[in-house]
């Protein structure tokens, strides 16, 4: 997925760049057509894959175990393992204003019989919803009146194998809603499917519709919109930030009230889609349905939202399905070594009440689960599973060799207090010599400056140096993180006082406060298992509860 995205990327942006490397988020906007071609070419180049185009109507079972699928034309495909990745198609209903129709997305039919089959198997189904903005014809936009967000000049590629962008890089236009837009939307909320009661499913909290933004954040006078080109040769623009289920005529009215869009032509209206999902607590940690062995589920069918979450589950389910089909020992992603492990553990143990999104705050070990070291954490496991080529693995081993050598060099090279101050580093009160590695963890000293007084450091290439700097930066915090986790375990049985006011706990998000107030946990242990609870929030709660339990 990362390689295909880099082949199709037309804009790169590293999110949270101003914060620490542990929360950096490499993002790429891809050309839809180029991405489709890259994926199809990747699939065609793989041995032992047969691609069958068709609609799956049912899953086949023998003695309570899945043994294949039946297609719409009654063709049966027999197999030892089936993975369903239904997206929004499972009993999907499209909403636009007061108009509703069955569909998985605009132009595609929903999958209804599979929902019935899953219910018959004893799985619990619920309803969720998501939405999309209208697509706008690029030539109808007044680009000259807008500001632009440029792609990063030094882009962080999504794949460790990619070295540089492969396509022309485009910029995104920036505009925003305004009081006129808000007034149009507010006066027509009764026509919104999401506000009229027509939709029962809950939508993603962190990607709200424009109607939700206007209603929930009435104090805000505007909301930012990014005008993202859909491709190098596409005439369409994706206005990120105005997902809506209002009728087309009202969409046209409020879109044209936005700066730069006075003459905007809507090529495809925005809409909301409501769909079935399976309670992920009915899955094991390999994403296999416990009540229906041989069937795995991945993506939005498990209550998640986002391409990355879906891809992560697809990978995990595929690995498990192949291992089970071959009768081999199963592999499990761990919370301690991957965000995939955090994602799956959260889903199968806590379930969801709204579309789940992966955030760094959900991981206890987020200081070690960084984008820069993903290959170090997971490539060895991938090699054992046969998921990387010999060439890929040899590249990884060479990188690891260079990184270890760089650490040995920087550990062995020491500087005096005077040398450190000469290159702009902080002085030491003790006056002791310090290793270059220890300096990297506490001072932002340029590689070039250090090379000027220690030429051996020139042997370390820039990419390895940057990785080493990040590892040095976090080396002082890893032990502290581990002690925080032990602390959380120690307070498992700490009682929460009756009628405790969770609203007054500093550092809790609105989301977690709402859930604490609803559940009213009796202990820290119970609070820790509430959906969405994060280690940071739990630490804040422990501090507040301990103070509340101390007699005045």
SULMOZI-V523180 format. One record per residue. N is the residue number from 0. SS is DSSP state (helix for helix, strand for strand, loop for the rest). BURIAL is # if it has 9 or more other C-alpha atoms within 8 Angstrom, else .. Layout:
<<N;SS;BURIAL> <N;SS;BURIAL>>
This chain:
<<0;loop;.> <1;helix;.> <2;helix;#> <3;helix;#> <4;helix;#> <5;helix;#> <6;helix;#> <7;helix;#> <8;strand;#> <9;strand;#> <10;strand;#> <11;strand;#> <12;strand;#> <13;strand;#> <14;strand;.> <15;loop;#> <16;loop;.> <17;loop;.> <18;loop;.> <19;loop;.> <20;helix;#> <21;helix;#> <22;helix;#> <23;loop;#> <24;strand;.> <25;strand;#> <26;strand;#> <27;strand;#> <28;strand;.> <29;strand;#> <30;loop;#> <31;helix;#> <32;helix;.> <33;helix;#> <34;helix;#> <35;helix;.> <36;helix;.> <37;helix;#> <38;helix;#> <39;helix;.> <40;helix;.> <41;helix;.> <42;helix;.> <43;helix;.> <44;helix;.> <45;loop;.> <46;loop;.> <47;loop;.> <48;loop;.> <49;loop;.> <50;loop;.> <51;loop;.> <52;loop;.> <53;loop;.> <54;loop;.> <55;strand;#> <56;strand;#> <57;strand;#> <58;strand;#> <59;strand;#> <60;strand;#> <61;strand;.> <62;loop;.> <63;loop;.> <64;strand;#> <65;strand;#> <66;strand;#> <67;strand;#> <68;strand;#> <69;strand;#> <70;strand;#> <71;loop;#> <72;loop;.> <73;loop;.> <74;loop;.> <75;strand;.> <76;strand;.> <77;strand;.> <78;loop;.> <79;loop;#> <80;loop;#> <81;strand;#> <82;strand;#> <83;strand;.> <84;loop;#> <85;loop;#> <86;loop;#> <87;loop;#> <88;loop;#> <89;strand;#> <90;loop;#> <91;loop;#> <92;strand;#> <93;strand;#> <94;strand;#> <95;strand;#> <96;loop;#> <97;loop;#> <98;strand;.> <99;strand;#> <100;strand;.> <101;strand;#> <102;loop;#> <103;loop;#> <104;strand;#> <105;loop;.> <106;loop;.> <107;strand;.> <108;loop;#> <109;loop;#> <110;strand;#> <111;loop;#> <112;helix;#> <113;helix;#> <114;helix;#> <115;helix;.> <116;helix;#> <117;helix;#> <118;helix;#> <119;helix;.> <120;loop;.> <121;loop;.> <122;loop;#> <123;loop;.> <124;strand;#> <125;strand;#> <126;strand;#> <127;strand;#> <128;strand;#> <129;strand;#> <130;strand;#> <131;strand;#> <132;loop;#> <133;loop;#> <134;strand;#> <135;strand;#> <136;strand;#> <137;helix;#> <138;helix;.> <139;helix;#> <140;loop;#> <141;loop;#> <142;helix;.> <143;helix;.> <144;helix;.> <145;loop;#> <146;strand;.> <147;strand;.> <148;strand;.> <149;loop;.> <150;loop;#> <151;loop;#> <152;loop;.> <153;loop;.> <154;loop;#> <155;loop;.> <156;loop;#> <157;loop;#> <158;loop;.> <159;loop;.> <160;loop;.> <161;loop;#> <162;loop;.> <163;loop;.> <164;loop;#> <165;loop;.> <166;loop;.> <167;loop;.> <168;loop;#> <169;loop;#> <170;loop;#> <171;strand;#> <172;strand;#> <173;strand;#> <174;strand;#> <175;strand;#> <176;loop;#> <177;loop;#> <178;helix;.> <179;helix;.> <180;helix;#> <181;helix;#> <182;helix;.> <183;helix;#> <184;helix;#> <185;helix;#> <186;loop;.> <187;loop;#> <188;helix;#> <189;helix;.> <190;helix;#> <191;loop;#> <192;loop;#> <193;loop;#> <194;loop;#> <195;loop;#> <196;loop;.> <197;loop;.> <198;loop;#> <199;loop;.> <200;loop;#> <201;strand;#> <202;loop;#> <203;loop;#> <204;loop;.> <205;loop;.> <206;loop;.> <207;loop;#> <208;loop;#> <209;helix;#> <210;helix;#> <211;helix;#> <212;helix;#> <213;helix;#> <214;helix;.> <215;helix;.> <216;loop;.> <217;loop;.> <218;loop;.> <219;loop;.> <220;loop;.> <221;loop;.> <222;loop;#> <223;strand;#> <224;strand;#> <225;strand;#> <226;strand;#> <227;strand;#> <228;strand;#> <229;loop;#> <230;loop;#> <231;loop;.> <232;loop;.> <233;loop;.> <234;loop;#> <235;strand;#> <236;strand;#> <237;strand;#> <238;strand;#> <239;strand;#> <240;loop;#> <241;loop;#> <242;loop;#> <243;loop;#> <244;loop;#> <245;loop;#> <246;loop;#> <247;helix;#> <248;helix;.> <249;helix;#> <250;helix;#> <251;helix;#> <252;helix;#> <253;helix;#> <254;helix;#> <255;loop;#> <256;loop;#> <257;loop;#> <258;loop;#> <259;loop;#> <260;loop;#> <261;loop;#> <262;loop;.> <263;loop;#> <264;loop;.> <265;strand;#> <266;strand;#> <267;strand;.> <268;loop;#> <269;loop;#> <270;strand;#> <271;strand;#> <272;strand;#> <273;strand;#> <274;strand;#> <275;strand;#> <276;strand;#> <277;strand;#> <278;loop;#> <279;helix;#> <280;helix;#> <281;helix;#> <282;strand;#> <283;loop;#> <284;loop;#> <285;loop;#> <286;loop;#> <287;strand;#> <288;strand;#> <289;loop;.> <290;loop;.> <291;loop;#> <292;loop;#> <293;loop;#> <294;strand;#> <295;strand;#> <296;strand;#> <297;loop;#> <298;loop;#> <299;helix;#> <300;helix;#> <301;helix;#> <302;loop;#> <303;strand;#> <304;loop;#> <305;loop;.> <306;helix;.> <307;helix;.> <308;helix;#> <309;helix;#> <310;helix;#> <311;helix;#> <312;helix;#> <313;helix;#> <314;helix;.> <315;helix;#> <316;helix;#> <317;helix;#> <318;helix;#> <319;helix;#> <320;helix;#> <321;helix;#> <322;helix;#> <323;helix;#> <324;helix;#> <325;loop;.> <326;loop;.> <327;loop;.> <328;loop;.> <329;loop;.> <330;loop;.> <331;loop;.> <332;loop;#> <333;loop;#> <334;loop;#> <335;loop;#> <336;loop;#> <337;loop;#> <338;helix;#> <339;helix;#> <340;helix;#> <341;helix;#> <342;helix;#> <343;helix;#> <344;helix;#> <345;helix;#> <346;helix;#> <347;helix;#> <348;helix;.> <349;helix;#> <350;loop;#> <351;loop;#> <352;loop;.> <353;loop;#> <354;loop;#> <355;strand;#> <356;loop;#> <357;loop;.> <358;loop;.> <359;helix;.> <360;helix;#> <361;helix;#> <362;loop;#> <363;loop;#> <364;loop;#> <365;loop;#> <366;loop;#> <367;loop;#> <368;loop;#> <369;loop;#> <370;helix;#> <371;helix;.> <372;helix;#> <373;helix;#> <374;helix;#> <375;helix;.> <376;helix;#> <377;helix;#> <378;helix;#> <379;helix;.> <380;helix;.> <381;helix;#> <382;helix;#> <383;helix;.> <384;helix;.> <385;loop;.> <386;loop;.> <387;loop;#> <388;loop;.> <389;helix;.> <390;helix;.> <391;helix;.> <392;helix;#> <393;helix;.> <394;helix;.> <395;helix;#> <396;helix;.> <397;helix;.> <398;helix;#> <399;helix;#> <400;helix;.> <401;helix;#> <402;helix;#> <403;helix;.> <404;helix;.> <405;helix;#> <406;helix;#> <407;helix;.> <408;helix;#> <409;helix;#> <410;helix;#> <411;helix;.> <412;loop;#> <413;strand;#> <414;strand;#> <415;loop;#> <416;helix;#> <417;helix;.> <418;helix;.> <419;helix;#> <420;helix;#> <421;helix;.> <422;loop;#> <423;loop;.> <424;loop;#> <425;loop;.> <426;loop;#> <427;loop;.> <428;loop;.> <429;loop;.> <430;loop;.> <431;loop;.> <432;loop;.> <433;strand;#> <434;strand;#> <435;helix;#> <436;helix;#> <437;helix;#> <438;helix;#> <439;helix;#> <440;loop;#> <441;loop;.> <442;loop;.> <443;loop;.> <444;loop;#> <445;loop;.> <446;helix;.> <447;helix;.> <448;helix;#> <449;helix;#> <450;helix;#> <451;helix;.> <452;helix;.> <453;loop;#> <454;helix;#> <455;helix;.> <456;helix;#> <457;helix;.> <458;helix;.> <459;loop;#> <460;loop;.> <461;helix;.> <462;helix;.> <463;helix;#> <464;helix;#> <465;helix;.> <466;helix;#> <467;helix;#> <468;helix;#> <469;helix;#> <470;helix;.> <471;helix;#> <472;helix;#> <473;helix;#> <474;helix;#> <475;helix;#> <476;helix;.> <477;helix;#> <478;helix;.> <479;helix;.> <480;helix;#> <481;helix;#> <482;helix;.> <483;helix;.> <484;helix;#> <485;helix;.> <486;helix;.> <487;helix;#> <488;helix;.> <489;helix;.> <490;loop;#> <491;loop;#> <492;loop;.> <493;loop;.> <494;strand;.> <495;loop;#> <496;loop;#> <497;loop;.> <498;loop;.> <499;loop;.> <500;loop;.> <501;helix;.> <502;helix;.> <503;helix;.> <504;loop;#> <505;loop;.> <506;loop;.> <507;loop;#> <508;loop;.> <509;helix;.> <510;helix;.> <511;helix;#> <512;helix;#> <513;helix;.> <514;helix;#> <515;helix;#> <516;helix;#> <517;helix;.> <518;helix;.> <519;loop;.> <520;loop;#> <521;loop;#> <522;strand;#> <523;helix;#> <524;helix;#> <525;helix;#> <526;helix;#> <527;helix;#> <528;loop;.> <529;loop;#> <530;loop;#> <531;loop;.> <532;loop;#> <533;loop;#> <534;helix;#> <535;helix;.> <536;helix;#> <537;helix;#> <538;helix;#> <539;helix;#> <540;helix;#> <541;helix;#> <542;helix;.> <543;helix;#> <544;helix;#> <545;helix;.> <546;helix;.> <547;helix;.> <548;helix;.> <549;loop;.> <550;loop;.> <551;loop;.>>
